[in-house]
């Protein structure tokens, strides 16, 4: 299943507009907060697809039957750009387990680059629901490599891929390479990738805008 938030009018449009706007991007705290708020929107939508069971909740005046999550998901993020998005998801799935993976572009002399994954902290994923998030889905390569790394901790029952902005190329790539038990949640899809594999119009480097430029 592929869900694209901006296919319908919602408050998401205001958040993504500020993320893209070069004049608003100068405020890194605002940038992080908008990504976090988008993460909360994704969490609410994903929560509708999870499994629930009815429980009795004791109130001061009696008992109320409430449908509660059977199991909290595991929220995984690609460091460092994914941290604000991760926080937004965690605000709603506040009892979730968490996983963190590094993935970065190692540029070659000919202008090409390889994606390297060299750190992972992750609980057992066997038969759990995995939410894997990264704000920008440019080529899809990083997401695929990180997912393969996470599988070393067990096979999840279901996976949700979350990204704020994706390229059309990346959407097709992940749809072709991820297993059938995967849902994709994308905020907006842009048509182009430039020669440096950055999304156009996109918003720039999400990690730099959130946390400052890298050396």
C-alpha positions as CSV (number, residue, x, y, z in Angstrom):
1,X,0.0,0.0,0.0
2,X,1.2,3.5,-0.9
3,X,-0.2,6.5,0.9
4,X,0.8,10.1,-0.1
5,X,-0.4,12.7,2.3
6,X,-0.5,15.7,0.0
7,X,-3.0,13.9,-2.3
8,X,-5.6,15.3,0.1
9,X,-5.8,18.8,1.6
10,X,-4.8,18.8,5.2
11,X,-2.7,20.7,7.7
12,X,0.3,18.7,6.4
13,X,0.4,21.2,3.5
14,X,1.3,24.0,5.9
15,X,4.1,22.0,7.5
16,X,5.7,21.0,4.2
17,X,5.4,24.5,2.9
18,X,7.5,25.8,5.8
19,X,10.0,23.0,5.4
20,X,10.5,23.9,1.7
21,X,10.6,27.7,2.2
22,X,14.1,29.0,2.2
23,X,13.2,32.0,4.4
24,X,11.7,29.7,7.1
25,X,14.5,27.1,6.8
26,X,16.9,29.6,8.5
27,X,15.1,28.7,11.8
28,X,16.5,25.2,12.5
29,X,14.3,24.8,15.5
30,X,11.2,25.5,13.4
31,X,12.5,23.1,10.8
32,X,12.9,20.3,13.3
33,X,9.5,21.0,14.8
34,X,7.7,20.8,11.5
35,X,9.3,17.4,10.7
36,X,8.3,16.2,14.1
37,X,4.7,17.3,13.6
38,X,4.7,15.5,10.3
39,X,5.9,12.4,12.1
40,X,2.9,12.7,14.4
41,X,0.6,12.8,11.4
42,X,2.2,9.7,10.0
43,X,1.9,8.0,13.4
44,X,-1.8,8.7,13.6
45,X,-2.4,7.3,10.1
46,X,-0.3,4.2,10.7
47,X,-2.1,3.5,14.0
48,X,-5.3,2.8,12.0
49,X,-3.6,-0.1,10.4
50,X,-2.4,-1.9,13.5
51,X,-4.0,-4.7,15.6
52,X,-6.2,-3.9,18.5
53,X,-7.9,-5.8,21.3
54,X,-10.7,-4.7,23.6
55,X,-9.8,-4.0,27.3
56,X,-11.8,-2.9,30.3
57,X,-10.6,0.5,31.7
58,X,-11.7,1.4,35.2
59,X,-13.0,4.9,35.6
60,X,-14.1,6.7,38.8
61,X,-17.7,5.7,37.9
62,X,-17.4,2.3,36.3
63,X,-15.7,0.4,33.5
64,X,-15.3,1.5,29.9
65,X,-14.4,-0.8,27.0
66,X,-11.6,0.6,24.9
67,X,-9.8,-0.9,21.9
68,X,-6.1,-0.9,22.7
69,X,-3.0,-1.7,20.6
70,X,-2.0,-5.4,20.9
71,X,1.7,-4.5,20.4
72,X,3.6,-1.3,20.1
73,X,5.8,-1.0,17.0
74,X,9.6,-0.7,16.8
75,X,10.5,2.7,15.4
76,X,13.8,2.7,13.4
77,X,15.5,5.8,12.0
78,X,18.5,6.6,9.8
79,X,20.8,8.9,11.6
80,X,21.1,11.9,11.8
81,X,18.5,13.5,9.6
82,X,15.8,11.1,10.7
83,X,15.8,12.1,14.4
84,X,13.0,14.8,14.3
85,X,10.8,12.5,12.3
86,X,11.5,9.7,14.8
87,X,10.6,11.9,17.7
88,X,7.3,12.7,16.1
89,X,6.4,9.0,15.6
90,X,7.6,8.3,19.2
91,X,5.3,11.1,20.6
92,X,2.4,9.0,19.6
93,X,3.8,5.4,20.0
94,X,5.3,6.4,23.3
95,X,5.9,2.9,24.5
96,X,7.6,1.8,21.3
97,X,11.0,0.1,21.1
98,X,13.6,2.0,19.1
99,X,16.3,1.3,16.6
100,X,19.0,3.6,15.1
101,X,21.2,3.0,12.1
102,X,23.8,5.2,10.4
103,X,23.9,5.5,6.6
104,X,25.9,8.1,4.7
105,X,27.1,8.8,1.2
106,X,30.7,8.1,0.6
107,X,31.6,10.2,-2.5
108,X,34.0,8.9,-5.1
109,X,36.4,10.9,-7.3
110,X,34.3,10.4,-10.4
111,X,31.3,12.1,-8.8
112,X,29.5,8.9,-7.9
113,X,28.8,7.7,-4.4
114,X,28.3,4.6,-2.3
115,X,26.0,4.3,0.7
116,X,27.7,2.9,3.8
117,X,26.0,1.5,6.9
118,X,28.4,1.2,9.8
119,X,26.4,1.4,13.1
120,X,23.2,-0.2,14.4
121,X,21.4,-0.4,17.7
122,X,18.2,-2.5,17.4
123,X,16.0,-4.8,19.5
124,X,14.7,-8.1,18.3
125,X,12.4,-7.6,15.3
126,X,10.9,-11.1,15.1
127,X,7.2,-10.9,14.3
128,X,7.0,-7.3,15.3
129,X,5.7,-4.2,13.4
130,X,8.6,-2.1,12.1
131,X,8.3,1.6,11.2
132,X,11.5,2.7,9.3
133,X,11.7,6.4,8.8
134,X,14.0,8.9,6.9
135,X,12.8,12.4,5.9
136,X,14.2,12.2,2.3
137,X,13.8,9.2,0.0
138,X,16.0,10.3,-2.9
139,X,17.2,7.1,-4.6
140,X,15.8,4.5,-2.1
141,X,19.2,2.9,-1.8
142,X,19.9,4.0,1.8
143,X,16.5,2.8,2.9
144,X,17.0,-0.6,1.3
145,X,20.5,-1.1,2.7
146,X,19.3,-0.1,6.2
147,X,16.3,-2.5,6.0
148,X,18.6,-5.4,5.1
149,X,20.9,-4.5,8.1
150,X,17.8,-4.5,10.4
151,X,16.8,-7.9,9.2
152,X,19.9,-9.2,11.1
153,X,17.7,-8.7,14.2
154,X,14.9,-10.8,12.9
155,X,12.1,-10.7,10.4
156,X,9.3,-8.2,11.2
157,X,5.7,-9.3,10.7
158,X,4.9,-6.0,8.9
159,X,7.0,-2.9,7.8
160,X,6.0,0.7,7.4
161,X,8.3,2.9,5.4
162,X,7.9,6.6,6.3
163,X,9.4,9.6,4.4
164,X,8.5,13.3,4.2
165,X,9.6,13.8,0.6
166,X,10.4,11.2,-2.0
167,X,11.4,11.2,-5.7
168,X,9.3,9.3,-8.2
169,X,12.3,7.1,-8.9
170,X,12.8,6.2,-5.3
171,X,9.1,5.3,-4.8
172,X,9.3,2.9,-7.8
173,X,12.6,1.4,-6.5
174,X,11.3,0.7,-3.0
175,X,8.0,-0.7,-4.3
176,X,10.0,-3.2,-6.4
177,X,12.6,-4.1,-3.8
178,X,10.8,-4.3,-0.5
179,X,8.7,-7.4,0.5
180,X,4.9,-7.6,0.0
181,X,4.3,-7.0,3.8
182,X,5.4,-3.4,3.4
183,X,3.3,-0.2,3.4
184,X,4.8,3.1,2.2
185,X,3.8,6.5,3.8
186,X,5.1,9.5,1.8
187,X,4.3,13.1,2.5
188,X,5.0,14.5,-1.0
189,X,6.5,13.0,-4.2
190,X,8.7,15.2,-6.4
191,X,9.6,14.3,-10.0
192,X,13.3,15.0,-10.4
193,X,16.7,14.0,-9.0
194,X,19.6,16.3,-10.0
195,X,23.1,15.0,-11.0
196,X,24.0,14.8,-7.3
197,X,21.0,12.6,-6.5
198,X,19.2,15.4,-4.6
199,X,15.4,15.7,-4.9
200,X,14.1,18.7,-6.9
201,X,12.4,20.9,-5.8
202,X,12.8,19.0,-2.5
203,X,14.0,21.1,0.4
204,X,17.8,20.7,0.5
205,X,19.8,18.6,3.0
206,X,17.4,17.8,5.8
207,X,20.2,16.8,8.2
208,X,22.1,20.1,7.7
209,X,18.9,22.2,8.0
210,X,18.0,20.4,11.2
211,X,21.4,20.2,12.9
212,X,23.9,22.3,11.1
213,X,26.3,21.7,8.2
214,X,28.7,18.8,8.3
215,X,32.4,19.3,8.1
